[in-house]
Amino acid sequence: MDESSQREQRLTLVARKPCFGLPTACPLCLPVYIYLKLANVSFDLSYNHIFPDSDQIPYVDSDTYVAYNNEKGGVIESLKEDNIINLDSEVQNLPEWVSAIAMINSWLADAILYELWVGSDGNTACKIYYPDLPWPIGKILYLKQVYNMKQLLGISKDNAERREEEIYRRATAAYKALSTRLGEDSFFSDNRPTSLDAIFIGHALVTLYALPETSVLRGKLLEQANLVKYANKHKAQILDAASSTSSDPSSPSSSVPKRGPSNWNSKPKSQQKRERTQEERNFRRKAKYFLITQMVAVLVFLSLLGGSEDTEVEGDEGFDYE
């Protein structure tokens, strides 16, 4: 897409809500936000409260285009492949650049998933993913996601300690390699921004600002002073400078509530236009449907978990997850 087409079709990034001083603390959403900022693209930022555990979030859309997180390798890859925004055209075939991207998307992505869902008390994950849900539902969804993450990371009772050591060993190696590659430069590739910068800056800021001070991964990153300086420099240039100019769409189903801790019990103002009242009704209907489907999913999850405990005496390790 050429520059004139980009101006005609203003993009909207739909992400999870801001927290920890970041426009979004979701490890998948923040790199997309930074990628758009590095590309100097004007876009609106919207927050989805209806489906907090949807694998489609983040996504970018316009009047005639949409790129979902769960398609084509993610939003950034979709934007590149569809010739919407491509910062990597000059470097995407270089072996060292490809290996660096792969290292972040595998070793460091696994490490932050482990920290959020397995290696912590879950407070950070709940603030990022379930801030507007009633406590019982948020807690149950959190436990369900912990179970899923253990399966994704290949963690069982028998190998938990070994997998933890392996995850942190790989993360340490990745930080050291990236630190050496960056040096004192402003970007990883010829002093020009690419998706490598966006993905790592997003990872680094979530690690530094969202994870607790006791985080092992945070400690590993802090050992590489140039990476920390690099991430904070871009935070000041990209995030802090943009905080006063971010625009939020007015849709009640996706924007941050102006007052009160949650949208689940919000009521439309009597002075609002009739169209907005109808949107609010649709939002409430979707919210109720979401709660019902999540409760059904939780019941199915608990029944399967109970079944796994019954079969554990037979020695089937496939169900040996906490």
N, C-alpha and C positions, 0 to 999 in steps of 0.2 A: 504494500500500500504506500502511495507517495505521500508527501507532506501535506498537500492540499486535501487529500482524502482524510488524513488523520485529523485535520482541523475541523472538517465538516462533521465527522463522527466522533464526538467526545466520548472517551472511555469511562467506564465506572468499574472500580475495583470493589468487589464484595468480599469482606474479610471478617475475622472475628474481632470483637470489641477491644478498645485500647485498655491497657493496664501496665503497671510497672514503669510508667513514664514513656511508654512506646506507643506509636499509633495503632499497633496491634502486636501482641506478644506471641501470636501463633507462629511456630517455627516454619510453617509453610506459607503463611500469608505475608510476613514481613519481607522476605526476599523479593516477592513480586512487587510490593510497594516500593522497595528501594530500586528495583530494576526500572520501573517506570520513571522514578525520579532521576536516575542516572541518564536515562534517555531523553530527559527534558520534555516529557510528554505531559500535557495538561490532562488531568483526570479527576473524577469525583471519587470520594471514598465513602463506602456504605457498609453498614454493619448488619449482619444477619443474626437474628435472635430466635428464629423459629426452629431451625434444625441444627443445633450446636455440634452434633457429631457427624454431620454430613461430609462424605468424602469428596463432594463437589467443591467445597470451600477450601481455598479461595477460588474465585472466578472473575474474569474480566468480560464485560459485555458492552455493546453499543446498540444502536438501532438495528444493525444488520449483522452483528457478529457476537459470538460468545466463545470463550475458552475456559474450560473447566479444569480443575486440579486433577481429576481422575481420568483425563483423556490425553492421549499423545505425549505422555511423559510429564505432564504438568503444564501450568499456565505459561511459564516462560518458554518452554519448548514449542507450545502451540503458537505463541506470538511470533516466534522465529520462523517456524515451518510455514505459517500462513502469510509470511511477509508483511506482518503488521508492524512489529518492532524487532529489529535484529541488531544487537550490538556486537555480535560475534562473527560477522561475515569474514573478517580478516584472520581470525585465529581458531575457528572452530574445527579445523582439520589438523592443527598442530598436535603431535603426540603428547607433549608435555602439558599442554593446556587441557586436553581430553582427560589425561590421567589425574590432573588436579581436580577437575570437576567430579570425576568418578569417586575420588577419595572423600570429598566433602559429602556427596550424595549417598555414600555407603557408610564409611567408618564414622564420620561425625554425625550423620543423621541417626545412625543406630545409637550413638552415645547419648544424644539429647533425648531420644525416645526412652532410653533406659532411665535417665535421670528423672524425667517427668512422670513416668508411669510405674517404675519398678524400684528404683534406688532412692526414693524419697517418701515423705508422708502424704504426698498427693495434693497439698494445698496449692502449689503453683499450677498444677494441671487443672484443678477445679476452677481457679480464678480465670484461667485462659479459656476453657472450653464450656464450663457450666455456671457462669456467674449469675445468671438470671433464673435458674431453675430452683424450685423448692429443695431444701436440703435432702430429704430422703431420696428424691428422684435423682438429683445430681450425684449423690453418693453411690447409688446403685449403678448408674451409668458409668461412674468412675471405676468401680470394681469390675464391671463387665469389660471395660477397655483395658484394665490391667491384665485380665485373663487373655484378651486378644493380643496385647503387646508381648506377653510372654511366649505365646505361640509364634508370633512374627519373628521374634529375636531368638527363637530356639532355646528357651530357658525352661528347664524342668527342675525338680527337687534334686535330682542327682548331679546336674551339671551347673547349678546356679553360680557357685563360687568360681568355677573355671570360666564360665561365660562372662562374668563380671570383670575378671582380670583381663580377658581377651579384648573386651570392648574398650576398656580404659587404655590398654597397651596400644591398640590401633589408633585411638584418639590422640594419644601422646605423640605417636609417630607422625600422624597427619599434621598436627600443630607444628612440629619441628620442621617438616618438609615445607609447609606453607610459609613459615617464618623465614626460612632460607631463600625461598623463591621471591618473597616480597622485598626483603632487605629494607631499605629506607625509601622505597618508591611510594608513589601515591596510589598506584593500581598494580594489579598483578601482571598486566600485559602491556608493555611499551607505554606506560603512563597514560593509558586510555581505558575507560570503563568497559567491562564486559559482564556477562551474566555470572562469571566466576566471582567478581567483586560483590555483586548483589547477593549471591547465595551465601558467601562467607560472611559478609557484613551482617546479614540477617541472623545467621547462626550465632555469630559472636555477640551481638547485642542481646539476644534472648539469653544466652549463657551468662553474660555479665550482669544483666539487669533483672532478669526474671528468676533465675535460679538462686537459691539461698546461699549465704556466705559459706555454709558448710559443704557446699557442692564439691565433689571430687573433680568433676569436669571443669567447673569454674576455676578451680585451683590449677589444673593443667594448663588452661588458657592463659592465666595470669603469669605463668612462667615465661611466656613469650612476649616480652615487653613491646616489641615492634608491632605485633598483631593487635595488642590492646590499644596502643596509640593510634594505629590505623583505623580501627573500628570506632573509637571515640571521636577521631577527627571527622569521619564521615557522618557520624551521628550529629555532630554540631552543624555541619554544612548542609545536611539533607533533612534530618528530622526536626532538630530544634528550630531551624530557620523556617520550616514549613508549618510548624504547629499552629501558628496564628492565622494561616491562610487556607487550611484544609476546609473543604466544603462537604457537607453531608446532605444527601438527598432527603426529601421530606416524607418519603414513604414510611408509614408507621411499622411496616413489617420488617424493615431492614435498617432503620436509623437508630442511633443511640437515644434512649429516652432522656428528655431534658430534666425531668424531676422524678424522684423516687427511684428505688433500687431495681425495679423490674418492670417489664412490659406485660407480664402475664396478667396482672390485675388492673392495668391501666384503663381508664374510661375516657372516651372522647369528650372534648369540651362542647358545651351546648352551643357556643358561638361558631363552631367550625362549619365549613361548607358541607353540603349533602354528600358530595363525592368522597370526601375524607371519612365521613361517618360510615359509608358503605365499605370503604377499605378497612376500617377498624373492625367492622363486623366480620369481614373475610379473614382478617388476621386472627381474631378470637376463635373462629371456627377451625382454622389451621392449627392454632396452638392446642386446642382441645384434642384434635385428631392426633397431633404429635404426642401428647401425653399418653393417650390411650395406646397408641402403637408401641411406645417405649415401654409401658408397663407390660404389655403382652410379650415384647422381646425379652424383658427381664425375667418373666415367669418361665419362658422357654429356656433361657440361659440357666436359671437355677435348676430346672428339671434335668437338663443335660449334665450340669455339674454334679448333681446328685447321682445320676446314672454312672458317671465316670468313677465316683468313689466306690460304687458297688462292684465295678469290674476291675478295680485296682488289685484285688486279691489274686486275680488270674495272672498278674505280672505284665499287663499291657501298659507299656511306658508311654503310649500315645496319649493317654489321658492323665498323665502324671503331672498336671500343672496345678499350681495353687490358684 
